[in-house]
Amino acid sequence: MKFWDHQTNARSETRRLLLGFTLAVVVLVVAVHAALALAWLLMAAVLPGHLDFPRGFLAANVGVSLLLVLGGWWVETSNLRAGGVKLARRVGARELRPSLSHAEQRLSNIVDELCIAAHMPRPQVMVMPRTDAINAFAAGWDESDAVVAVTQGALDYLTREEMQGMVAHELSHLHEGDTRLKMRLAGMVFGLELVYNFGDTMRERRGLAWWFGSAIMLAGFAGWLTGRMLKAAVSRQREYLADARAVQWTRSKDGLGGVLRKVMAQRRDTPRGYEERGHSGLSHPSVQHMLLVDVASGSRLEHWLDTHPTLDERVQRVFGRRMQPLPAVPVAAGPEPLRREGGVAAPGATTIASLVDPFARFT
């Protein structure tokens, strides 16, 4: 995998999409004014006499539109600042307990190793004990409340190399500020939705308000749908970026690639939905766009509103070719190898140097 090229392409595409998001807000404001102006002209054609546009018509339309969009963005973003740990607890996660199992000790060691390799602070690590599906997510507005949560299925079914790939993917989201970016975009989409809701409220008053409410609803729906599409497209690019970063940090295609292939097997074995494998907490809307892999359901929207690329696309990017699902069978996690004094690892131990070896290359 040419991870440098994939990272560059993902960042470039993200910038282009964010520019498109800004243009979408501008177009929405213009569309709201144009729709209200058209509604006024239609009303003037029906009523007797001559009706000029009232003074400040343009300023009022632009001002109210921006107030709804930016005000909604501020309110929703403030609500999402509750903290990564609080969000993880809301979906049923608990603090990591390394002393209780070898698997949790292994996870703790992997997080420490990768944080050293990535030169980043160690986030809070949590486990979702009642979730059998392989998955994980990262959340948090900044370093002080950053959290990485993994499912019990990931602890049970992933090898050490695969767990490294999963954790590296989630740490990349924190390192690149993806969790904060996604929350900001979610707030902006909420602001665009407020424009539509404002028009719907006006329509309920009937009379002249019905004309103006309908015009605002039409423009607001177009802006909200465009925002949803752009937000989903940005999210897909950040997943590609995190995949490439995980391969870079671990220098292993089989790590993250094995995780994705095992998820493919779980989905194949549960045709009625991936979330049926004990995925209850992760179906919460506030975490779905943060997951390593999205929770499949029978009511999924069209592909252009998906927040994650398909597993086939991601696996093909990691390996450079299509790969078959990998059976997800329980993996026995033994005691972590002890390290000798002086920082030299015992035989068989995973070292930080092995994660950042500049001579390990993949094509």
C-alpha positions as a Markdown table, in Angstrom:
| # | Residue | x | y | z |
|---|---|---|---|---|
| 1 | Met | 0.0 | 0.0 | 0.0 |
| 2 | Lys | 1.4 | 3.4 | -1.0 |
| 3 | Phe | 0.2 | 5.0 | 2.2 |
| 4 | Trp | 1.9 | 8.4 | 1.6 |
| 5 | Asp | 0.0 | 8.8 | -1.7 |
| 6 | His | -3.3 | 7.7 | -0.1 |
| 7 | Gln | -2.8 | 10.2 | 2.8 |
| 8 | Thr | -2.0 | 13.0 | 0.4 |
| 9 | Asn | -5.0 | 12.3 | -1.8 |
| 10 | Ala | -7.4 | 12.0 | 1.2 |
| 11 | Arg | -6.2 | 15.4 | 2.6 |
| 12 | Ser | -6.5 | 17.0 | -0.7 |
| 13 | Glu | -10.0 | 15.6 | -1.3 |
| 14 | Thr | -11.1 | 16.7 | 2.2 |
| 15 | Arg | -10.0 | 20.3 | 1.6 |
| 16 | Arg | -12.0 | 20.3 | -1.7 |
| 17 | Leu | -15.1 | 19.0 | 0.1 |
| 18 | Leu | -14.8 | 21.5 | 2.9 |
| 19 | Leu | -14.6 | 24.3 | 0.4 |
| 20 | Gly | -17.8 | 22.8 | -1.2 |
| 21 | Phe | -19.4 | 22.8 | 2.2 |
| 22 | Thr | -18.7 | 26.6 | 2.6 |
| 23 | Leu | -20.1 | 27.2 | -0.9 |
| 24 | Ala | -23.2 | 25.2 | 0.0 |
| 25 | Val | -23.9 | 27.5 | 2.9 |
| 26 | Val | -23.5 | 30.5 | 0.7 |
| 27 | Val | -25.7 | 29.0 | -2.0 |
| 28 | Leu | -28.4 | 28.2 | 0.7 |
| 29 | Val | -28.5 | 31.8 | 1.9 |
| 30 | Val | -28.9 | 33.0 | -1.7 |
| 31 | Ala | -31.5 | 30.3 | -2.4 |
| 32 | Val | -33.5 | 31.3 | 0.6 |
| 33 | His | -33.6 | 35.0 | -0.5 |
| 34 | Ala | -34.4 | 34.0 | -4.1 |
| 35 | Ala | -37.2 | 31.7 | -3.0 |
| 36 | Leu | -38.7 | 34.4 | -0.7 |
| 37 | Ala | -38.4 | 37.0 | -3.5 |
| 38 | Leu | -40.2 | 34.6 | -5.9 |
| 39 | Ala | -42.9 | 33.9 | -3.3 |
| 40 | Trp | -43.4 | 37.7 | -2.8 |
| 41 | Leu | -43.7 | 38.2 | -6.6 |
| 42 | Leu | -46.3 | 35.4 | -6.8 |
| 43 | Met | -48.2 | 36.9 | -3.9 |
| 44 | Ala | -48.1 | 40.3 | -5.5 |
| 45 | Ala | -49.5 | 38.9 | -8.8 |
| 46 | Val | -52.5 | 37.4 | -7.0 |
| 47 | Leu | -53.3 | 40.4 | -4.7 |
| 48 | Pro | -54.7 | 43.6 | -6.2 |
| 49 | Gly | -52.6 | 46.7 | -6.4 |
| 50 | His | -48.8 | 47.0 | -6.6 |
| 51 | Leu | -46.6 | 45.6 | -3.9 |
| 52 | Asp | -43.0 | 46.7 | -3.7 |
| 53 | Phe | -40.4 | 44.7 | -1.7 |
| 54 | Pro | -40.3 | 46.0 | 1.9 |
| 55 | Arg | -37.3 | 47.9 | 3.1 |
| 56 | Gly | -34.5 | 45.6 | 4.3 |
| 57 | Phe | -35.9 | 42.6 | 2.5 |
| 58 | Leu | -32.5 | 41.3 | 1.4 |
| 59 | Ala | -30.8 | 42.1 | 4.7 |
| 60 | Ala | -33.6 | 40.4 | 6.7 |
| 61 | Asn | -33.5 | 37.2 | 4.6 |
| 62 | Val | -29.7 | 36.9 | 4.7 |
| 63 | Gly | -29.5 | 37.7 | 8.4 |
| 64 | Val | -32.2 | 35.2 | 9.5 |
| 65 | Ser | -30.7 | 32.5 | 7.3 |
| 66 | Leu | -27.2 | 33.0 | 8.7 |
| 67 | Leu | -28.6 | 33.2 | 12.2 |
| 68 | Leu | -30.3 | 29.8 | 11.8 |
| 69 | Val | -27.3 | 28.1 | 10.2 |
| 70 | Leu | -24.6 | 29.5 | 12.5 |
| 71 | Gly | -26.8 | 29.5 | 15.6 |
| 72 | Gly | -27.8 | 25.9 | 15.0 |
| 73 | Trp | -24.1 | 25.0 | 14.4 |
| 74 | Trp | -23.1 | 26.7 | 17.7 |
| 75 | Val | -25.9 | 25.0 | 19.7 |
| 76 | Glu | -25.3 | 21.5 | 18.3 |
| 77 | Thr | -21.5 | 21.8 | 18.6 |
| 78 | Ser | -21.8 | 22.9 | 22.2 |
| 79 | Asn | -24.0 | 19.8 | 22.9 |
| 80 | Leu | -21.4 | 17.6 | 21.3 |
| 81 | Arg | -18.6 | 19.0 | 23.5 |
| 82 | Ala | -19.8 | 16.8 | 26.4 |
| 83 | Gly | -16.6 | 14.8 | 26.2 |
| 84 | Gly | -15.4 | 11.5 | 24.7 |
| 85 | Val | -15.5 | 9.5 | 28.0 |
| 86 | Lys | -19.0 | 10.6 | 28.7 |
| 87 | Leu | -20.1 | 9.6 | 25.2 |
| 88 | Ala | -18.4 | 6.2 | 25.5 |
| 89 | Arg | -20.2 | 5.6 | 28.8 |
| 90 | Arg | -23.5 | 6.5 | 27.2 |
| 91 | Val | -23.1 | 3.7 | 24.7 |
| 92 | Gly | -22.2 | 1.2 | 27.4 |
| 93 | Ala | -18.4 | 1.3 | 27.6 |
| 94 | Arg | -16.4 | 0.9 | 30.8 |
| 95 | Glu | -12.8 | 1.7 | 31.8 |
| 96 | Leu | -10.1 | -0.7 | 30.7 |
| 97 | Arg | -9.1 | -3.3 | 33.4 |
| 98 | Pro | -5.7 | -4.7 | 32.4 |
| 99 | Ser | -5.4 | -6.6 | 35.6 |
| 100 | Leu | -8.5 | -8.7 | 34.9 |
| 101 | Ser | -7.5 | -10.3 | 31.5 |
| 102 | His | -4.6 | -10.8 | 29.2 |
| 103 | Ala | -6.5 | -9.4 | 26.3 |
| 104 | Glu | -7.1 | -6.1 | 28.1 |
| 105 | Gln | -3.4 | -6.0 | 29.2 |
| 106 | Arg | -2.4 | -6.5 | 25.6 |
| 107 | Leu | -4.7 | -3.7 | 24.5 |
| 108 | Ser | -3.2 | -1.4 | 27.1 |
| 109 | Asn | 0.3 | -2.2 | 25.9 |
| 110 | Ile | -0.6 | -1.7 | 22.3 |
| 111 | Val | -2.0 | 1.8 | 23.0 |
| 112 | Asp | 1.1 | 2.8 | 24.9 |
| 113 | Glu | 3.4 | 1.6 | 22.1 |
| 114 | Leu | 1.5 | 3.3 | 19.3 |
| 115 | Cys | 1.2 | 6.6 | 21.2 |
| 116 | Ile | 5.0 | 6.6 | 21.7 |
| 117 | Ala | 5.4 | 5.9 | 18.0 |
| 118 | Ala | 2.9 | 8.6 | 17.0 |
| 119 | His | 4.3 | 11.1 | 19.5 |
| 120 | Met | 0.9 | 11.8 | 21.0 |
| 121 | Pro | -0.6 | 11.7 | 24.5 |
| 122 | Arg | -2.3 | 8.5 | 25.6 |
| 123 | Pro | -6.1 | 8.7 | 25.4 |
| 124 | Gln | -8.5 | 7.0 | 27.8 |
| 125 | Val | -9.0 | 3.4 | 26.8 |
| 126 | Met | -12.4 | 1.8 | 27.3 |
| 127 | Val | -14.1 | -1.5 | 26.5 |
| 128 | Met | -17.7 | -2.3 | 25.4 |
| 129 | Pro | -18.1 | -5.6 | 27.2 |
| 130 | Arg | -21.5 | -6.6 | 25.7 |
| 131 | Thr | -20.7 | -6.1 | 22.1 |
| 132 | Asp | -19.7 | -9.2 | 20.2 |
| 133 | Ala | -19.1 | -7.5 | 16.8 |
| 134 | Ile | -15.6 | -6.4 | 15.9 |
| 135 | Asn | -15.5 | -2.6 | 16.1 |
| 136 | Ala | -14.0 | 0.5 | 17.8 |
| 137 | Phe | -14.4 | 4.2 | 17.8 |
| 138 | Ala | -12.4 | 7.3 | 18.9 |
| 139 | Ala | -14.1 | 10.4 | 20.4 |
| 140 | Gly | -13.2 | 13.6 | 22.1 |
| 141 | Trp | -12.9 | 17.3 | 21.4 |
| 142 | Asp | -9.3 | 17.6 | 22.5 |
| 143 | Glu | -6.5 | 15.7 | 24.2 |
| 144 | Ser | -8.0 | 16.2 | 27.6 |
| 145 | Asp | -11.1 | 14.1 | 26.9 |
| 146 | Ala | -9.9 | 11.8 | 24.1 |
| 147 | Val | -11.0 | 8.2 | 24.3 |
| 148 | Val | -10.5 | 5.0 | 22.3 |
| 149 | Ala | -13.2 | 2.4 | 22.9 |
| 150 | Val | -13.0 | -1.2 | 21.5 |
| 151 | Thr | -15.6 | -3.9 | 21.6 |
| 152 | Gln | -15.4 | -7.2 | 23.4 |
| 153 | Gly | -15.5 | -8.9 | 20.0 |
| 154 | Ala | -12.3 | -7.1 | 19.0 |
| 155 | Leu | -10.6 | -8.4 | 22.2 |
| 156 | Asp | -11.8 | -11.9 | 21.5 |
| 157 | Tyr | -11.3 | -12.3 | 17.8 |
| 158 | Leu | -8.3 | -10.2 | 16.9 |
| 159 | Thr | -4.6 | -11.1 | 17.0 |
| 160 | Arg | -2.1 | -8.7 | 18.4 |
| 161 | Glu | -1.1 | -7.5 | 14.9 |
| 162 | Glu | -4.7 | -6.9 | 14.0 |
| 163 | Met | -5.4 | -5.1 | 17.3 |
| 164 | Gln | -2.4 | -2.9 | 16.5 |
| 165 | Gly | -4.0 | -2.0 | 13.1 |
| 166 | Met | -7.3 | -1.2 | 14.7 |
| 167 | Val | -5.9 | 1.0 | 17.4 |
| 168 | Ala | -3.6 | 2.8 | 15.0 |
| 169 | His | -6.7 | 3.6 | 12.8 |
| 170 | Glu | -8.5 | 5.1 | 15.8 |
| 171 | Leu | -5.4 | 7.0 | 17.0 |
| 172 | Ser | -5.1 | 8.5 | 13.6 |
| 173 | His | -8.5 | 10.0 | 13.9 |
| 174 | Leu | -7.4 | 11.7 | 17.2 |
| 175 | His | -4.0 | 12.7 | 15.7 |
| 176 | Glu | -5.6 | 14.3 | 12.6 |
| 177 | Gly | -8.4 | 16.1 | 14.5 |
| 178 | Asp | -11.1 | 14.0 | 12.7 |
| 179 | Thr | -13.3 | 13.7 | 15.8 |
| 180 | Arg | -13.4 | 17.4 | 16.2 |
| 181 | Leu | -13.9 | 18.0 | 12.4 |
| 182 | Lys | -16.8 | 15.5 | 12.3 |
| 183 | Met | -18.6 | 17.2 | 15.3 |
| 184 | Arg | -18.2 | 20.6 | 13.6 |
| 185 | Leu | -19.7 | 19.3 | 10.4 |
| 186 | Ala | -22.5 | 17.6 | 12.3 |
| 187 | Gly | -23.3 | 21.0 | 13.9 |
| 188 | Met | -23.3 | 22.7 | 10.5 |
| 189 | Val | -25.7 | 20.1 | 9.1 |
| 190 | Phe | -28.0 | 20.7 | 12.1 |
| 191 | Gly | -27.9 | 24.4 | 11.3 |
| 192 | Leu | -28.9 | 23.7 | 7.7 |
| 193 | Glu | -31.7 | 21.5 | 9.0 |
| 194 | Leu | -33.0 | 24.4 | 11.1 |
| 195 | Val | -33.7 | 26.4 | 8.0 |
| 196 | Tyr | -36.0 | 23.7 | 6.7 |
| 197 | Asn | -37.7 | 23.4 | 10.1 |
| 198 | Phe | -38.2 | 27.1 | 10.3 |
| 199 | Gly | -40.0 | 27.0 | 6.9 |
| 200 | Asp | -42.1 | 24.1 | 8.1 |
| 201 | Thr | -43.2 | 26.1 | 11.2 |
| 202 | Met | -44.2 | 29.1 | 9.1 |
| 203 | Arg | -46.3 | 26.9 | 6.8 |
| 204 | Glu | -48.5 | 25.9 | 9.7 |
| 205 | Arg | -49.8 | 29.4 | 10.1 |
| 206 | Arg | -51.5 | 29.3 | 6.7 |
| 207 | Gly | -52.3 | 32.4 | 4.7 |
| 208 | Leu | -49.4 | 34.4 | 3.4 |
| 209 | Ala | -47.0 | 32.6 | 5.8 |
| 210 | Trp | -47.7 | 29.4 | 3.8 |
| 211 | Trp | -46.1 | 30.9 | 0.7 |
| 212 | Phe | -43.0 | 32.0 | 2.5 |
| 213 | Gly | -42.8 | 28.9 | 4.6 |
| 214 | Ser | -42.9 | 26.7 | 1.5 |
| 215 | Ala | -40.2 | 28.7 | -0.2 |
| 216 | Ile | -37.9 | 28.4 | 2.8 |
| 217 | Met | -38.6 | 24.7 | 3.1 |
| 218 | Leu | -37.7 | 24.1 | -0.5 |
| 219 | Ala | -34.4 | 25.9 | -0.2 |
| 220 | Gly | -33.7 | 24.5 | 3.3 |
| 221 | Phe | -34.2 | 20.9 | 2.2 |
| 222 | Ala | -31.8 | 21.3 | -0.8 |
| 223 | Gly | -29.2 | 22.8 | 1.5 |
| 224 | Trp | -29.7 | 20.2 | 4.2 |
| 225 | Leu | -29.4 | 17.3 | 1.7 |
| 226 | Thr | -26.3 | 18.8 | 0.1 |
| 227 | Gly | -24.8 | 19.2 | 3.6 |
| 228 | Arg | -25.5 | 15.6 | 4.5 |
| 229 | Met | -23.9 | 14.4 | 1.2 |
| 230 | Leu | -20.8 | 16.6 | 1.8 |
| 231 | Lys | -20.5 | 15.5 | 5.4 |
| 232 | Ala | -20.6 | 11.9 | 4.4 |
| 233 | Ala | -18.1 | 12.4 | 1.7 |
| 234 | Val | -15.7 | 14.1 | 4.1 |
| 235 | Ser | -16.1 | 11.2 | 6.6 |
| 236 | Arg | -15.3 | 8.6 | 3.9 |
| 237 | Gln | -12.1 | 10.5 | 3.0 |
| 238 | Arg | -11.0 | 10.6 | 6.7 |
| 239 | Glu | -11.6 | 6.8 | 6.9 |
| 240 | Tyr | -9.3 | 6.4 | 3.9 |
| 241 | Leu | -6.7 | 8.6 | 5.6 |
| 242 | Ala | -6.9 | 6.7 | 8.9 |
| 243 | Asp | -6.5 | 3.4 | 7.1 |
| 244 | Ala | -3.4 | 4.7 | 5.3 |
| 245 | Arg | -2.0 | 6.1 | 8.6 |
| 246 | Ala | -2.6 | 2.8 | 10.4 |
| 247 | Val | -0.5 | 1.0 | 7.7 |
| 248 | Gln | 2.2 | 3.6 | 8.0 |
| 249 | Trp | 2.5 | 3.4 | 11.8 |
| 250 | Thr | 2.3 | -0.4 | 12.1 |
| 251 | Arg | 4.1 | -1.2 | 8.8 |
| 252 | Ser | 1.7 | -4.0 | 8.3 |
| 253 | Lys | -1.1 | -4.5 | 5.8 |
| 254 | Asp | -2.2 | -7.7 | 7.5 |
| 255 | Gly | -3.0 | -5.9 | 10.7 |
| 256 | Leu | -5.8 | -3.5 | 9.7 |
| 257 | Gly | -6.5 | -5.6 | 6.6 |
| 258 | Gly | -7.2 | -8.6 | 8.8 |
| 259 | Val | -9.6 | -6.6 | 10.9 |
| 260 | Leu | -11.6 | -5.5 | 7.9 |
| 261 | Arg | -11.6 | -9.1 | 6.5 |
| 262 | Lys | -12.9 | -10.5 | 9.7 |
| 263 | Val | -15.7 | -7.9 | 9.8 |
| 264 | Met | -16.5 | -9.0 | 6.3 |
| 265 | Ala | -16.9 | -12.6 | 7.6 |
| 266 | Gln | -19.1 | -11.5 | 10.5 |
| 267 | Arg | -21.4 | -9.6 | 8.1 |
| 268 | Arg | -21.5 | -12.6 | 5.8 |
| 269 | Asp | -22.4 | -14.9 | 8.7 |
| 270 | Thr | -25.2 | -12.5 | 9.9 |
| 271 | Pro | -27.1 | -11.6 | 6.7 |
| 272 | Arg | -29.9 | -9.9 | 8.7 |
| 273 | Gly | -27.6 | -7.2 | 9.9 |
| 274 | Tyr | -24.1 | -6.7 | 11.4 |
| 275 | Glu | -25.6 | -5.0 | 14.5 |
| 276 | Glu | -27.3 | -8.3 | 15.5 |
| 277 | Arg | -24.0 | -9.5 | 16.9 |
| 278 | Gly | -24.6 | -7.6 | 20.1 |
| 279 | His | -24.0 | -4.2 | 18.5 |
| 280 | Ser | -26.7 | -2.4 | 20.5 |
| 281 | Gly | -24.8 | 0.5 | 21.9 |
| 282 | Leu | -23.1 | 1.4 | 18.7 |
| 283 | Ser | -26.3 | 2.0 | 16.9 |
| 284 | His | -26.6 | 5.3 | 18.7 |
| 285 | Pro | -26.6 | 8.1 | 16.1 |
| 286 | Ser | -23.9 | 10.1 | 18.0 |
| 287 | Val | -21.3 | 7.4 | 17.5 |
| 288 | Gln | -22.2 | 5.8 | 14.2 |
| 289 | His | -20.1 | 8.1 | 12.1 |
| 290 | Met | -17.1 | 7.6 | 14.5 |
| 291 | Leu | -16.9 | 3.8 | 14.2 |
| 292 | Leu | -14.1 | 1.8 | 12.6 |
| 293 | Val | -16.8 | 0.2 | 10.4 |
| 294 | Asp | -20.4 | 1.4 | 10.1 |
| 295 | Val | -23.3 | -0.6 | 11.6 |
| 296 | Ala | -25.2 | -2.2 | 8.7 |
| 297 | Ser | -29.0 | -2.2 | 8.9 |
| 298 | Gly | -31.9 | -2.8 | 6.7 |
| 299 | Ser | -32.7 | 0.9 | 6.4 |
| 300 | Arg | -29.4 | 2.2 | 5.2 |
| 301 | Leu | -29.5 | 5.2 | 3.0 |
| 302 | Glu | -28.1 | 5.4 | -0.5 |
| 303 | His | -24.3 | 5.0 | -1.0 |
| 304 | Trp | -23.7 | 8.8 | -1.3 |
| 305 | Leu | -25.0 | 9.3 | 2.2 |
| 306 | Asp | -22.9 | 6.5 | 3.8 |
| 307 | Thr | -20.3 | 7.8 | 6.3 |
| 308 | His | -17.9 | 4.9 | 5.5 |
| 309 | Pro | -16.5 | 3.4 | 2.3 |
| 310 | Thr | -17.5 | -0.2 | 1.7 |
| 311 | Leu | -15.4 | -2.9 | 3.2 |
| 312 | Asp | -14.5 | -4.2 | -0.3 |
| 313 | Glu | -13.1 | -0.7 | -1.2 |
| 314 | Arg | -11.1 | -0.4 | 2.0 |
| 315 | Val | -9.6 | -3.9 | 1.8 |
| 316 | Gln | -8.7 | -3.4 | -1.9 |
| 317 | Arg | -6.9 | -0.1 | -1.0 |
| 318 | Val | -4.9 | -1.8 | 1.8 |
| 319 | Phe | -3.9 | -4.9 | -0.1 |
| 320 | Gly | -3.9 | -3.5 | -3.6 |
| 321 | Arg | -6.3 | -6.3 | -4.7 |
| 322 | Arg | -9.6 | -7.9 | -3.7 |
| 323 | Met | -9.4 | -10.3 | -0.7 |
| 324 | Gln | -11.8 | -12.9 | 0.7 |
| 325 | Pro | -13.3 | -12.6 | 4.2 |
| 326 | Leu | -11.2 | -14.0 | 7.0 |
| 327 | Pro | -13.0 | -16.3 | 9.5 |
| 328 | Ala | -13.5 | -14.6 | 12.9 |
| 329 | Val | -12.5 | -17.3 | 15.4 |
| 330 | Pro | -11.6 | -16.7 | 19.1 |
| 331 | Val | -8.0 | -15.9 | 19.7 |
| 332 | Ala | -6.4 | -16.9 | 23.0 |
| 333 | Ala | -4.4 | -13.9 | 24.3 |
| 334 | Gly | -1.5 | -15.1 | 26.4 |
| 335 | Pro | 0.6 | -13.0 | 28.9 |
| 336 | Glu | 2.3 | -10.0 | 27.3 |
| 337 | Pro | 6.1 | -10.6 | 26.9 |
| 338 | Leu | 8.1 | -9.0 | 29.6 |
| 339 | Arg | 10.7 | -6.4 | 28.8 |
| 340 | Arg | 14.3 | -6.5 | 30.0 |
| 341 | Glu | 15.9 | -3.7 | 31.9 |
| 342 | Gly | 17.4 | -1.0 | 29.8 |
| 343 | Gly | 14.5 | -0.8 | 27.4 |
| 344 | Val | 15.5 | -4.0 | 25.4 |
| 345 | Ala | 12.6 | -6.2 | 24.6 |
| 346 | Ala | 12.5 | -9.9 | 25.5 |
| 347 | Pro | 12.4 | -12.3 | 22.6 |
| 348 | Gly | 9.1 | -12.2 | 20.8 |
| 349 | Ala | 8.1 | -8.9 | 22.2 |
| 350 | Thr | 6.8 | -6.1 | 19.9 |
| 351 | Thr | 9.1 | -3.1 | 20.0 |
| 352 | Ile | 8.4 | 0.5 | 19.1 |
| 353 | Ala | 11.3 | 0.3 | 16.6 |
| 354 | Ser | 9.4 | -2.4 | 14.7 |
| 355 | Leu | 6.4 | -0.1 | 14.3 |
| 356 | Val | 8.4 | 2.8 | 12.8 |
| 357 | Asp | 11.1 | 1.0 | 10.9 |
| 358 | Pro | 11.8 | 3.3 | 7.9 |
| 359 | Phe | 13.2 | 0.5 | 5.8 |
| 360 | Ala | 9.9 | -1.6 | 5.9 |
| 361 | Arg | 8.2 | -0.7 | 2.6 |
| 362 | Phe | 5.1 | -2.0 | 1.0 |
| 363 | Thr | 4.1 | -1.6 | -2.7 |
